[in-house]
Amino acid sequence: MIDLFSNNFKKKINNLVPLSNNFVLGLSGGTDSMALLHLLNCFLNNNSELNINIYVVIIDHNLRTSSSEEARKVHAVSTSLGFKTIIKKIIANKPKGNIQSWARFHRRNLLHDTAVEYSANLLLAHHYDDQVETVFMRLIRGSGIDGLLGIKESQWWNGIYIIRPLLIFKKEQLKSYVNDNNITFFDDPSNTKLNYERVRTRKIITIMRENFWNNISEDLKKFSDLNKKLLETINPFFLKWVEENISIENTGSIKINYFNLKTLFYNSNLLAIKILGTILHIVGGNEYSPKKKKTLHLLLSIFKFPFKNKSLGNVTVYLEEKFLFFIREQRNISFNKEIKENNYYVFDGRFLLISNVAGKLIKNTRNYFNQDNRDKTFYKYRNQINNSLPMIETLEGECIYPYLRVIDNNEFERDNIKDGFFGLYLINRLLL
């Protein structure tokens, strides 16, 4: 198992663009993450020439009275192996319901922010069985082709690479590895509570496997792989259609050919839903695209006559001549964020932000659509667009403005930005 992990992990990190030798490991203390911790320790011992730095982050969800004590015990194990280890506690108010979604959201944000702080890639301990459960849950929900891919082994997300080096291993393999090597781990009692969707899913899959579908896990994994091949097949057509019919403004707005979208919808509503959902994701800045049902409803209402302006996911949709315009609404935009020099941030879920100077993020006062570019197609919506952008007030009280560019969701290379500006990069999620 060590050799298989080592070869797979080395291949993954060698393919990273841009390459970073820093990694943040999200360590829960459970079987999976403790197995990953020890596998990484073996990898470091056998590959010292790679000069890799791994920083371990333990998230204390603060949901149980024993959570802080468990975090300290996990911390002791990690530091005993020589890893630089920190504990971060979630201090947000606990909701009355949907605890797992709340915990996942805050855990991911803390891990992301730490990875940004260390200019690091993020390592997570998802495994084969997690993949199977995810595909099953998304299949039940009626997810589109993208969702049915399941969990990706590696992805560029909001300024960092996320790598999941255990996806090739089943849970039983990880349990055996932990037991055979006498590795300490800590069970989370929430993993047995049936009021959580993933726990229920795990039980349902087990019942199905034991009673009438012996190969359910393997079949769901094959189904995920087939969806990947399907996406690879349609991607050339998809990207060609996007290039010919969609214009992305670096200020965060999008226009699309109305009539060609309508034609696409009546030929392939799944592809039209995928495109529209992704546009709403880019412009609206939400964590996910709107649900498939809501996106379909929006498409149907868009094609009704007479057209009326529509809103979904923090985005207002306008029709001008033969184009639909997608403009960020003025609500749910958070400014007043402290900015550190040369750190990466995600602004409004839409932009990757990097600044050469420290300061505070404030609402933009600059007009990006002056008298000289009235012919620009987005000019009519200049006030909404201008007000959705930030600028930085430096520690000396000077205001600096964003250098705007659209970047690929799959990779990113930083520009050399001149003084008086900071980098604000719109994340184009249409490029797969």
ZAMARGU-4260 file (C-alpha; in steps of 0.2 Angstrom, whole numbers, plus 5000, padded with zeros to 4 digits):
<rodrens>
0) 5000/5000/5000 | 5014/5012/5004 | 5022/5010/4987 | 5006/5012/4978 | 5002/5028/4988
5) 5020/5034/4985 | 5019/5032/4966 | 5002/5039/4964 | 5006/5054/4975 | 5022/5058/4967
10) 5014/5058/4950 | 5000/5070/4956 | 5012/5083/4964 | 5023/5082/4948 | 5008/5087/4937
15) 5004/5102/4948 | 5004/5119/4938 | 5011/5130/4946 | 5021/5119/4957 | 5021/5122/4975
20) 5031/5112/4988 | 5019/5117/5002 | 5005/5106/5007 | 4991/5108/5021 | 4984/5092/5027
25) 4966/5093/5035 | 4967/5080/5049 | 4951/5075/5058 | 4959/5061/5068 | 4948/5047/5060
30) 4954/5032/5052 | 4956/5039/5035 | 4965/5055/5039 | 4977/5046/5051 | 4981/5034/5038
35) 4985/5048/5026 | 4996/5056/5039 | 5006/5041/5042 | 5007/5037/5023 | 5013/5055/5020
40) 5026/5053/5034 | 5033/5037/5025 | 5033/5047/5009 | 5043/5061/5016 | 5056/5049/5024
45) 5058/5041/5007 | 5058/5056/4996 | 5068/5070/5006 | 5075/5076/4989 | 5058/5083/4985
50) 5060/5096/4999 | 5041/5095/5003 | 5033/5105/5017 | 5017/5098/5025 | 5008/5108/5038
55) 4994/5099/5048 | 4978/5108/5052 | 4966/5100/5065 | 4948/5108/5064 | 4939/5108/5081
60) 4921/5109/5076 | 4916/5113/5094 | 4901/5103/5093 | 4904/5091/5107 | 4911/5094/5125
65) 4926/5081/5121 | 4930/5089/5104 | 4944/5101/5111 | 4952/5086/5121 | 4952/5075/5105
70) 4960/5089/5095 | 4974/5090/5107 | 4977/5071/5107 | 4977/5071/5088 | 4989/5086/5089
75) 5001/5076/5100 | 5001/5062/5088 | 5005/5073/5073 | 5018/5083/5081 | 5027/5067/5087
80) 5029/5062/5069 | 5038/5079/5066 | 5024/5089/5058 | 5021/5107/5061 | 5003/5106/5068
85) 4990/5119/5072 | 4972/5118/5079 | 4959/5129/5072 | 4942/5130/5081 | 4925/5135/5072
90) 4918/5149/5082 | 4902/5152/5072 | 4885/5150/5080 | 4879/5132/5078 | 4863/5130/5068
95) 4847/5121/5073 | 4848/5110/5058 | 4859/5103/5044 | 4874/5102/5056 | 4885/5092/5043
100) 4883/5106/5030 | 4887/5119/5042 | 4902/5110/5048 | 4908/5106/5031 | 4906/5124/5025
105) 4916/5131/5040 | 4929/5117/5040 | 4933/5119/5021 | 4934/5138/5023 | 4947/5137/5037
110) 4957/5124/5028 | 4956/5135/5012 | 4962/5150/5021 | 4976/5141/5029 | 4982/5134/5012
115) 4981/5152/5005 | 4991/5158/5020 | 5005/5146/5017 | 5004/5147/4998 | 5000/5128/4999
120) 4990/5114/4991 | 4977/5106/5001 | 4977/5087/5005 | 4961/5079/5010 | 4958/5061/5015
125) 4942/5056/5004 | 4943/5038/4999 | 4935/5026/4987 | 4919/5023/4997 | 4917/5042/5000
130) 4917/5043/4981 | 4904/5029/4979 | 4892/5037/4992 | 4894/5054/4984 | 4889/5047/4967
135) 4874/5038/4974 | 4868/5054/4984 | 4870/5064/4968 | 4861/5051/4957 | 4846/5051/4969
140) 4845/5070/4969 | 4845/5070/4950 | 4862/5079/4948 | 4868/5083/4930 | 4883/5076/4922
145) 4896/5086/4931 | 4889/5081/4948 | 4889/5063/4944 | 4908/5063/4941 | 4908/5063/4960
150) 4924/5068/4969 | 4939/5074/4959 | 4956/5067/4963 | 4964/5084/4960 | 4956/5101/4956
155) 4960/5119/4956 | 4948/5128/4967 | 4948/5147/4972 | 4966/5149/4971 | 4973/5132/4978
160) 4975/5115/4972 | 4965/5101/4981 | 4972/5084/4981 | 4964/5068/4987 | 4977/5055/4986
165) 4967/5041/4995 | 4953/5040/4982 | 4961/5024/4975 | 4959/5015/4991 | 4944/5007/4999
170) 4939/5010/5017 | 4943/4992/5022 | 4961/4994/5015 | 4963/5010/5026 | 4957/5001/5041
175) 4968/4986/5038 | 4983/4998/5036 | 4979/5007/5052 | 4977/4991/5062 | 4992/4983/5055
180) 5003/4997/5059 | 4995/5001/5076 | 4991/5019/5071 | 4981/5029/5084 | 4964/5036/5078
185) 4948/5043/5085 | 4931/5038/5081 | 4918/5052/5078 | 4901/5046/5085 | 4892/5057/5072
190) 4898/5044/5059 | 4884/5032/5066 | 4870/5044/5067 | 4856/5040/5054 | 4850/5058/5054
195) 4864/5063/5043 | 4862/5060/5024 | 4879/5052/5021 | 4877/5039/5036 | 4860/5034/5029
200) 4867/5033/5012 | 4881/5022/5018 | 4868/5010/5027 | 4857/5009/5011 | 4872/5004/5000
205) 4877/4991/5013 | 4859/4984/5013 | 4859/4984/4994 | 4876/4975/4993 | 4871/4962/5005
210) 4854/4958/4998 | 4853/4960/4979 | 4867/4971/4972 | 4884/4963/4976 | 4894/4975/4965
215) 4885/4991/4969 | 4901/5000/4974 | 4911/4995/4958 | 4896/4999/4947 | 4894/5016/4954
220) 4912/5019/4952 | 4911/5013/4933 | 4896/5025/4931 | 4906/5039/4937 | 4920/5035/4925
225) 4908/5034/4911 | 4901/5051/4915 | 4919/5057/4914 | 4921/5050/4897 | 4905/5057/4891
230) 4911/5074/4897 | 4927/5072/4888 | 4918/5068/4872 | 4906/5083/4873 | 4919/5095/4879
235) 4925/5100/4862 | 4908/5104/4856 | 4904/5113/4873 | 4919/5124/4872 | 4916/5128/4854
240) 4898/5133/4858 | 4904/5144/4873 | 4917/5153/4863 | 4905/5157/4849 | 4890/5162/4860
245) 4896/5168/4877 | 4906/5184/4881 | 4914/5186/4899 | 4917/5203/4905 | 4932/5204/4917
250) 4922/5215/4929 | 4911/5199/4932 | 4896/5200/4920 | 4892/5189/4906 | 4882/5190/4890
255) 4875/5175/4879 | 4867/5174/4862 | 4848/5172/4867 | 4842/5164/4851 | 4857/5151/4850
260) 4854/5147/4868 | 4835/5144/4864 | 4840/5133/4850 | 4853/5123/4861 | 4839/5121/4874
265) 4827/5113/4863 | 4840/5101/4856 | 4849/5097/4872 | 4841/5104/4888 | 4854/5096/4899
270) 4868/5105/4890 | 4858/5122/4891 | 4855/5119/4910 | 4874/5115/4913 | 4879/5131/4904
275) 4866/5142/4912 | 4870/5135/4929 | 4888/5138/4927 | 4885/5156/4921 | 4875/5159/4937
280) 4889/5151/4947 | 4902/5163/4940 | 4892/5179/4941 | 4882/5176/4957 | 4897/5170/4967
285) 4887/5156/4977 | 4896/5140/4983 | 4887/5130/4970 | 4877/5132/4954 | 4858/5133/4957
290) 4849/5117/4958 | 4845/5109/4941 | 4826/5111/4944 | 4827/5130/4947 | 4839/5132/4932
295) 4827/5123/4921 | 4812/5134/4927 | 4823/5150/4924 | 4826/5144/4906 | 4808/5140/4903
300) 4803/5157/4909 | 4817/5166/4899 | 4810/5159/4883 | 4792/5165/4887 | 4785/5180/4878
305) 4785/5194/4883 | 4802/5193/4892 | 4803/5200/4909 | 4819/5202/4919 | 4823/5187/4930
310) 4833/5184/4946 | 4841/5168/4953 | 4857/5165/4963 | 4861/5184/4966 | 4860/5187/4947
315) 4848/5197/4937 | 4845/5192/4919 | 4841/5206/4906 | 4837/5204/4888 | 4844/5217/4876
320) 4841/5214/4857 | 4848/5197/4854 | 4858/5195/4870 | 4854/5189/4888 | 4865/5199/4901
325) 4869/5192/4918 | 4873/5205/4930 | 4878/5203/4949 | 4864/5209/4961 | 4869/5222/4974
330) 4865/5211/4989 | 4875/5199/4999 | 4892/5207/4994 | 4904/5208/5008 | 4917/5222/5009
335) 4927/5228/5024 | 4939/5213/5024 | 4957/5215/5030 | 4969/5212/5017 | 4987/5206/5020
340) 5001/5209/5008 | 5004/5195/4995 | 4991/5184/5002 | 4977/5175/4991 | 4959/5179/4995
345) 4942/5175/4986 | 4931/5190/4984 | 4912/5187/4983 | 4915/5169/4978 | 4919/5176/4960
350) 4936/5183/4960 | 4953/5178/4966 | 4961/5193/4974 | 4980/5196/4977 | 4987/5212/4983
355) 5005/5219/4984 | 5000/5230/4999 | 4990/5228/5015 | 4974/5237/5018 | 4956/5235/5020
360) 4944/5230/5006 | 4930/5243/5003 | 4917/5247/4990 | 4923/5253/4973 | 4920/5271/4968
365) 4929/5270/4951 | 4919/5270/4935 | 4925/5256/4923 | 4914/5262/4909 | 4919/5280/4904
370) 4913/5291/4890 | 4926/5283/4878 | 4918/5266/4879 | 4900/5269/4878 | 4899/5256/4864
375) 4904/5243/4876 | 4889/5231/4877 | 4889/5231/4896 | 4889/5250/4897 | 4870/5251/4902
380) 4873/5241/4917 | 4889/5251/4923 | 4882/5257/4940 | 4877/5239/4945 | 4894/5232/4939
385) 4904/5246/4947 | 4896/5244/4964 | 4899/5225/4964 | 4918/5228/4963 | 4930/5231/4978
390) 4945/5243/4980 | 4958/5243/4993 | 4961/5257/5006 | 4979/5255/5011 | 4986/5257/5029
395) 4991/5275/5023 | 4974/5279/5017 | 4977/5278/4999 | 4964/5269/4987 | 4971/5257/4975
400) 4961/5249/4961 | 4959/5231/4954 | 4969/5225/4939 | 4955/5214/4931 | 4957/5198/4921
405) 4948/5182/4918 | 4957/5166/4923 | 4954/5148/4919 | 4946/5138/4933 | 4959/5124/4931
410) 4975/5134/4934 | 4982/5151/4937 | 4998/5161/4935 | 5000/5177/4944 | 5003/5193/4934
415) 5016/5206/4938 | 5005/5220/4943 | 5011/5238/4943 | 5010/5249/4959 | 4993/5257/4963
420) 4984/5241/4958 | 4980/5224/4965 | 4975/5208/4956 | 4957/5204/4954 | 4954/5188/4944
425) 4937/5182/4938 | 4936/5163/4940 | 4930/5156/4923 | 4921/5140/4928 | 4915/5137/4910
430) 4932/5131/4905 | 4933/5113/4911
</rodrens>
